[in-house]
């Protein structure tokens, strides 16, 4: 996802989109103008909570 993709999807300005993308701890690749963001699912799943209340 690029900053522009985020802006178009969320209907926000450039500064807001940048703050959102940076706060999500995504993997950023590329330079300032060509940066894309990707989610690291392995890292995300490690941070997820366990549901102890669910019984099998």
N, C-alpha and C positions, 0 to 999 in steps of 0.2 A: 504494500500500500504506500502510496506517496502522500505528501502533504496535501497536494491538490485533490487526490481521491478522498482523503479525510474531510477536507473542506466541503467538497460537493456532497458527500454522503450525509454529513452532520449539519450542513448549512451554517458554518461558522467562519470567522475570519482566519487569516493566516497565523496570527499570533496564538489564537486559541487552539488551532489544530496542532501547532508545534508543541504547545504545552501538553496537550492530551497525549500525543504520540510519545513524547519524551517521558512522561510520567508513567507510562504503561510498561516500561522496561523491555521494550521490543529490541530485536536485533536490527541495528541500522547499518546499511551498507551503502557505499557510494559517497561522493562528495556533497558539498552543500546544495548544489543545484540538482544533483542526480540521486539524492538519497532515497532509499526505499526502506520500509520497515516490515519486518516479519516477526511473527510470534514464535517463540521457542516452546513448543508443546511439552517437551520433556521437563523443562524448568517449571512451566505452569502447573503440570500435573504433580510435581513434587511439592509445590506450595499449597495444593488444594487440601482441604480438610477431610478428615475421615468421618464417616457417618456411623458413629458407634451406636446410635439409637436404632439403626436398621438391623433387624434380625433375619437370618436365613430361614 
